[in-house]
Amino acid sequence: MPEIRTERLRLRPALASDVAAFHDIFSDPAAMAFWSTPPHRDLAETQAWVAGMMAIDAGEGEDFVIEREGRLIGKAGLYRFPEIGFILHPAAWGQGYAREALIPILDRAFSLHRLPFVEADVDPRNTASLRLLEGLGFEEVGRASRTWNVGGVWCDSVYLRRDADKAKGS
């Protein structure tokens, strides 16, 4: 998996040494408010998650660490083709970093991996992510209730999709 540079970011493969920085994100209740699992309780949980990220087969997905000025601020990618996902540390929210990271990831999904579409499953309460994805050309294709049980609480889903033919003009 290559390294990608944008104007402000470096996207790179995950390393075992990223565990502590990811734990800062995955143990933060605000960052995890709309994630598919509760906040991580201990470093071992985050270590297992990073190991899973590192073990993604190139034919199945592509997930990148997002760095800003040498500091890990999140992750973005397609953990399993064709589903896109991203999470950033709350200190990095609202600065356009997620959009900046997702543009080259989407470009790779359509041009290199030749995916016919990319999809997302978003909690309807996560209005910032919904706006971001809609701004990147995703369209709502459905909704479902009680799709994720996160720490004993049922959450709903908004399903979004972006077709390859909309890939131009990110």
FENTA-V27917 format. One record per run of one state. SS is the DSSP state (~ for helix, > for strand, _ for the rest). FROM is the first residue (numbers start at 1). TO is the last residue. Records with the same first field share a line. If there is no record, write none. Layout:
SS=FROM-TO  FROM-TO
This chain:
_=1-3  6-8  13-15  27-42  55-61  69-70  81-82  89-89  93-96  112-116  123-126  136-138  151-152  167-170
>=4-5  9-12  62-68  71-80  83-88  117-122  139-150  153-163
~=16-26  43-54  90-92  97-111  127-135  164-166
